[in-house]
């Protein structure tokens, strides 16, 4: 309000009266706003609200990718490499810095373009942690809470591929397997949530069971069998990268609860991981650094994958031996009962 307005007594006009403060209509409009935005603050604000906007209701929009899969895919892509600030800055941008606000001391904060991209990537990861990686498990026998989320993930080739990329290993890591977007030491609370997501996802992968289709229609049965086979194949492929991820996080022991369900592809992946282990001259009794030659050497070198395989071999062997003993005992009991019966008939 100006001094003249105060003197003449004119009616004050609230500054918000001239603003149409409508909400973002849906994810499609959010994407349009994202494409048009140029300032760091606007992009950061859009990332903050992206999971709260409505998804399109029209079938054609959902079929064109503007659904919840599309939103998660977008955030995964933006969050990729969030731990590597300054990862994307050209030589011409390196010396140009932008003012983005004040710190707690009232000092101006300036960042270059690469650092701002890193901050946006980190923001996207934080939003994933709060709105996607926090997906709960369902209890198969009591209720089906969030069941649709896990089946929705397992049914999407695009989303499974993006998750595999996001939780990929850094091939340039010198000391063992390291993940690009998740560490296993000094984790932030967002990383802790992402690790829990991986474990929940592993639980879904190994606990999933196909539902029976109660119908007499042979065509519907055939279509159902095809869907189940395709879903099982997707989950089987996902198990392999999840095993790699759990190994990088030193969490392979999580798979021990499904020891009897580790199939040949998974066992093969565990062996591949184990045989990548190296013997170091400064910590093992070898003259020069080298890869292990056997699974026993991998166990000696401390490979979690090798120890899991050794445990699986032991449990499989002992389980088979004990089952054979039980079956022999049952056959013996049957034979003894038969002998007693025949003996009783003779008298």
C-alpha positions as CSV (number, residue, x, y, z in Angstrom):
1,X,0.0,0.0,0.0
2,X,1.4,3.4,-1.0
3,X,1.6,6.5,1.2
4,X,-1.0,8.2,-1.0
5,X,-3.4,5.3,-0.5
6,X,-3.1,5.5,3.3
7,X,-3.8,9.3,3.2
8,X,-6.8,9.2,0.9
9,X,-8.3,6.2,2.7
10,X,-8.7,4.2,-0.5
11,X,-9.7,0.5,0.1
12,X,-6.7,-1.7,0.4
13,X,-6.4,-4.4,-2.3
14,X,-4.9,-7.7,-1.1
15,X,-2.0,-8.7,-3.4
16,X,-3.4,-12.3,-3.7
17,X,-6.7,-11.0,-5.1
18,X,-5.1,-10.7,-8.5
19,X,-3.7,-14.2,-8.4
20,X,-5.6,-17.3,-9.6
21,X,-4.1,-19.9,-7.1
22,X,-5.5,-23.1,-8.6
23,X,-3.8,-26.4,-8.0
24,X,-1.8,-28.3,-10.7
25,X,-4.5,-30.2,-12.5
26,X,-2.7,-33.5,-13.0
27,X,0.6,-35.1,-13.9
28,X,0.4,-34.1,-17.5
29,X,0.1,-30.4,-16.5
30,X,3.0,-30.9,-14.0
31,X,5.2,-32.1,-16.9
32,X,4.3,-29.1,-18.9
33,X,5.3,-26.8,-16.0
34,X,8.5,-28.7,-15.6
35,X,9.4,-28.3,-19.3
36,X,8.7,-24.5,-19.1
37,X,10.6,-23.9,-15.9
38,X,14.1,-22.5,-16.0
39,X,14.9,-21.4,-12.4
40,X,16.4,-23.7,-9.8
41,X,13.8,-22.6,-7.2
42,X,10.9,-23.4,-9.6
43,X,12.2,-26.8,-10.5
44,X,12.9,-27.6,-6.9
45,X,9.4,-26.6,-5.9
46,X,7.8,-28.7,-8.6
47,X,9.8,-31.8,-7.5
48,X,8.6,-31.2,-4.0
49,X,4.9,-31.4,-5.0
50,X,5.1,-33.9,-7.9
51,X,3.9,-36.9,-6.0
52,X,0.9,-35.0,-4.6
53,X,-0.7,-34.1,-8.0
54,X,-3.5,-36.2,-9.5
55,X,-2.8,-38.8,-12.1
56,X,-4.8,-38.5,-15.3
57,X,-8.2,-40.2,-15.3
58,X,-8.6,-40.5,-19.1
59,X,-7.8,-43.9,-20.5
60,X,-5.9,-42.4,-23.4
61,X,-3.6,-40.4,-21.1
62,X,-2.8,-43.5,-19.0
63,X,-2.1,-45.5,-22.1
64,X,0.3,-42.8,-23.3
65,X,2.5,-43.3,-20.3
66,X,1.0,-40.5,-18.0
67,X,0.3,-42.9,-15.1
68,X,2.0,-43.7,-11.8
69,X,4.6,-45.7,-13.5
70,X,5.6,-42.7,-15.6
71,X,5.8,-40.5,-12.5
72,X,8.1,-42.9,-10.7
73,X,10.2,-43.4,-13.8
74,X,10.6,-39.6,-14.1
75,X,11.8,-39.3,-10.5
76,X,14.2,-42.2,-10.8
77,X,15.7,-40.6,-13.9
78,X,16.1,-37.2,-12.2
79,X,17.5,-38.8,-9.0
80,X,20.1,-40.9,-10.8
81,X,23.6,-40.1,-9.6
82,X,22.3,-37.9,-6.8
83,X,25.3,-38.7,-4.7
84,X,27.7,-37.2,-7.2
85,X,27.2,-33.4,-7.0
86,X,28.6,-31.5,-9.9
87,X,28.4,-34.5,-12.2
88,X,27.0,-32.6,-15.1
89,X,28.6,-29.3,-15.8
90,X,30.2,-28.0,-19.0
91,X,33.5,-26.2,-19.0
92,X,31.7,-22.9,-19.9
93,X,29.4,-23.3,-16.9
94,X,32.1,-24.1,-14.3
95,X,32.8,-20.5,-13.4
96,X,29.3,-19.1,-13.7
97,X,27.6,-19.1,-10.2
98,X,24.0,-18.4,-9.3
99,X,22.6,-16.9,-6.1
100,X,20.1,-19.3,-4.6
101,X,19.5,-17.9,-1.1
102,X,21.0,-17.3,2.3
103,X,22.5,-19.8,4.7
104,X,21.9,-20.0,8.4
105,X,24.5,-17.3,8.9
106,X,22.8,-14.9,6.5
107,X,25.5,-15.4,3.9
108,X,24.7,-15.6,0.2
109,X,24.8,-19.1,-1.3
110,X,26.1,-19.4,-4.9
111,X,26.2,-22.6,-7.0
112,X,27.2,-23.4,-10.5
113,X,24.9,-25.2,-12.9
114,X,26.3,-28.6,-12.2
115,X,25.9,-28.2,-8.4
116,X,22.3,-27.0,-8.9
117,X,21.6,-30.1,-11.0
118,X,23.0,-32.2,-8.2
119,X,20.8,-30.5,-5.7
120,X,17.7,-31.2,-7.9
121,X,18.8,-34.8,-8.2
122,X,19.2,-35.1,-4.5
123,X,15.7,-33.6,-4.0
124,X,14.2,-36.1,-6.4
125,X,15.8,-38.9,-4.4
126,X,14.4,-37.5,-1.1
127,X,10.9,-37.4,-2.7
128,X,11.3,-41.0,-3.9
129,X,12.2,-42.0,-0.3
130,X,9.1,-40.4,1.0
131,X,6.6,-41.4,-1.6
132,X,7.8,-44.6,-3.3
133,X,10.6,-46.4,-1.4
134,X,8.4,-46.3,1.7
135,X,5.9,-48.8,0.1
136,X,4.9,-51.3,2.7
137,X,4.7,-55.0,2.4
138,X,1.4,-56.8,2.3
139,X,0.5,-59.7,4.6
140,X,-0.5,-62.4,2.1
141,X,-2.7,-64.2,4.7
142,X,-4.3,-61.3,6.5
143,X,-4.7,-58.4,4.2
144,X,-3.5,-57.1,0.8
145,X,-2.4,-53.6,1.7
146,X,-0.2,-52.1,-1.1
147,X,-0.5,-55.4,-2.9
148,X,-1.3,-53.4,-6.1
149,X,1.9,-51.4,-5.8
150,X,4.2,-54.5,-5.9
151,X,2.3,-56.2,-8.6
152,X,2.3,-52.9,-10.5
153,X,6.1,-52.8,-10.3
154,X,6.4,-56.5,-11.3
155,X,4.1,-56.0,-14.3
156,X,6.0,-53.1,-15.8
157,X,9.0,-53.8,-18.0
158,X,9.8,-50.1,-18.1
159,X,9.8,-49.7,-14.3
160,X,11.7,-52.9,-13.6
161,X,14.4,-51.8,-16.2
162,X,14.7,-48.3,-14.6
163,X,14.9,-49.8,-11.1
164,X,17.7,-52.1,-12.3
165,X,19.5,-49.1,-13.7
166,X,19.0,-47.0,-10.6
167,X,20.4,-49.7,-8.3
168,X,23.2,-50.6,-10.6
169,X,26.8,-51.2,-9.6
170,X,29.7,-48.8,-10.3
171,X,31.9,-50.7,-12.6
172,X,34.8,-48.4,-11.9
173,X,34.8,-49.3,-8.1
174,X,38.3,-50.4,-7.0
175,X,37.4,-52.1,-3.7
176,X,34.6,-54.5,-4.4
177,X,31.1,-53.8,-5.6
178,X,29.7,-50.3,-5.1
179,X,26.3,-49.0,-6.0
180,X,26.0,-45.7,-7.9
181,X,23.0,-44.4,-5.9
182,X,23.2,-46.2,-2.6
183,X,26.0,-46.8,-0.1
184,X,26.3,-49.3,2.7
185,X,28.3,-47.1,5.1
186,X,27.1,-43.9,6.8
187,X,23.7,-44.1,5.1
188,X,21.3,-41.1,5.2
189,X,17.8,-41.9,6.4
190,X,16.7,-41.7,2.7
191,X,19.2,-44.4,1.8
192,X,18.1,-46.5,4.7
193,X,14.5,-46.3,3.3
194,X,15.8,-47.2,-0.2
195,X,17.6,-50.3,1.2
196,X,14.4,-51.3,3.0
197,X,12.6,-51.0,-0.3
198,X,15.1,-53.4,-1.9
199,X,14.5,-55.9,0.9
200,X,10.7,-55.5,0.6
201,X,11.0,-56.0,-3.2
202,X,13.1,-59.1,-2.7
203,X,10.4,-60.4,-0.4
204,X,7.8,-59.8,-3.1
205,X,10.0,-61.5,-5.7
206,X,10.5,-64.7,-3.7
207,X,7.0,-64.8,-2.0
208,X,4.9,-64.0,-5.1
209,X,2.5,-66.8,-6.1
210,X,0.2,-66.8,-9.1
211,X,-3.5,-66.6,-8.3
212,X,-5.7,-69.3,-9.7
213,X,-8.3,-68.3,-12.3
214,X,-11.7,-69.8,-11.4
215,X,-13.3,-70.2,-14.7
216,X,-14.3,-72.9,-17.1
217,X,-13.5,-70.8,-20.2
218,X,-10.5,-72.4,-21.8
219,X,-9.5,-69.2,-23.7
220,X,-9.4,-67.2,-20.5
221,X,-7.4,-70.0,-18.9
222,X,-4.9,-69.9,-21.7
223,X,-4.6,-66.1,-21.6
224,X,-4.1,-66.3,-17.8
225,X,-1.3,-68.9,-18.1
226,X,0.5,-66.6,-20.6
227,X,0.2,-63.6,-18.3
228,X,1.5,-65.7,-15.3
229,X,4.4,-67.0,-17.4
230,X,5.4,-63.5,-18.5
231,X,5.1,-62.1,-15.0
232,X,7.2,-65.0,-13.6
233,X,9.9,-64.4,-16.2
234,X,10.0,-60.7,-15.3
235,X,10.4,-61.5,-11.6
236,X,13.0,-64.1,-12.4
237,X,15.1,-61.6,-14.3
238,X,14.7,-59.0,-11.5
239,X,16.0,-61.5,-8.9
240,X,19.4,-61.4,-10.6
241,X,20.0,-57.7,-10.2
242,X,18.5,-57.7,-6.8
243,X,21.0,-60.3,-5.7
244,X,23.8,-58.0,-7.1
245,X,22.4,-55.1,-5.2
246,X,22.1,-57.0,-1.9
247,X,25.7,-58.2,-2.3
248,X,26.9,-54.6,-2.8
249,X,25.0,-53.6,0.4
250,X,26.5,-56.6,2.3
251,X,22.9,-57.9,2.8
252,X,23.0,-61.2,1.0
253,X,22.2,-63.0,4.3
254,X,18.7,-61.6,3.8
255,X,18.1,-64.4,1.2
256,X,18.7,-67.2,3.7
257,X,15.0,-67.4,4.5
258,X,14.4,-68.6,0.9
259,X,17.3,-71.0,0.8
260,X,15.1,-73.8,-0.7
261,X,13.8,-71.4,-3.4
262,X,17.1,-70.3,-4.9
263,X,16.9,-71.6,-8.4
264,X,19.6,-72.3,-10.9
265,X,19.8,-68.7,-12.4
266,X,20.1,-67.2,-8.9
267,X,22.7,-69.8,-7.8
268,X,24.6,-69.1,-11.0
269,X,24.6,-65.3,-10.3
270,X,25.8,-66.0,-6.7
271,X,28.7,-68.1,-8.2
272,X,29.5,-65.3,-10.7
273,X,29.7,-62.8,-7.8
274,X,31.8,-65.1,-5.6
275,X,34.3,-65.8,-8.4
276,X,34.9,-62.1,-8.8
277,X,36.4,-62.0,-5.3
278,X,40.1,-61.2,-5.1
279,X,42.8,-62.5,-2.8
280,X,45.0,-59.6,-1.6
281,X,48.7,-60.1,-0.8
282,X,48.5,-57.8,2.2
283,X,45.6,-59.7,3.9
284,X,45.7,-63.2,2.5
285,X,48.5,-65.8,2.2
286,X,49.2,-65.2,-1.5
287,X,52.3,-63.8,-3.2
288,X,50.4,-61.5,-5.7
289,X,46.9,-60.1,-6.0
290,X,44.7,-62.5,-8.0
291,X,41.1,-63.6,-8.5
292,X,40.0,-66.7,-6.5
293,X,40.2,-70.0,-8.3
294,X,37.6,-71.9,-6.3
295,X,34.5,-71.2,-4.2
296,X,36.5,-72.4,-1.2
297,X,39.0,-69.7,-1.9
298,X,36.2,-67.2,-2.2
299,X,34.9,-68.3,1.2
300,X,38.4,-67.9,2.6
301,X,38.5,-64.4,1.2
302,X,35.2,-63.5,2.9
303,X,32.8,-63.5,0.0
304,X,29.2,-63.4,1.2
305,X,28.0,-65.0,-2.0
306,X,30.4,-67.9,-1.6
307,X,29.3,-68.5,2.0
308,X,25.7,-68.4,1.0
309,X,26.4,-71.0,-1.7
310,X,28.3,-73.2,0.8
311,X,25.3,-72.9,3.2
312,X,22.9,-73.8,0.4
313,X,25.0,-76.8,-0.6
314,X,25.2,-78.0,3.0
315,X,21.4,-77.6,3.6
316,X,20.5,-79.2,0.3
317,X,22.8,-82.2,0.9
318,X,21.7,-82.7,4.5
319,X,18.1,-82.1,3.7
320,X,18.2,-84.8,1.0
321,X,20.1,-87.2,3.3
322,X,17.5,-86.7,6.1
323,X,14.6,-87.1,3.7
324,X,16.1,-90.4,2.5
325,X,16.4,-91.6,6.1
326,X,12.8,-90.6,6.8
327,X,11.6,-92.4,3.7
328,X,13.6,-95.5,4.6
329,X,12.2,-95.5,8.1
330,X,8.7,-95.1,6.7
331,X,9.2,-98.1,4.4
332,X,10.7,-100.1,7.3
333,X,7.6,-99.3,9.5
334,X,5.3,-100.4,6.7
335,X,7.3,-103.6,6.2
336,X,7.1,-104.3,10.0
337,X,3.4,-103.7,10.0
338,X,3.0,-106.0,7.1
339,X,5.1,-108.7,8.8
340,X,3.0,-108.5,12.0
341,X,-0.2,-108.7,9.9
342,X,1.0,-111.7,8.0
343,X,2.3,-113.4,11.2
344,X,-1.1,-112.9,12.9
345,X,-2.9,-114.5,9.9
346,X,-0.6,-117.6,10.2
347,X,-1.6,-118.3,13.8
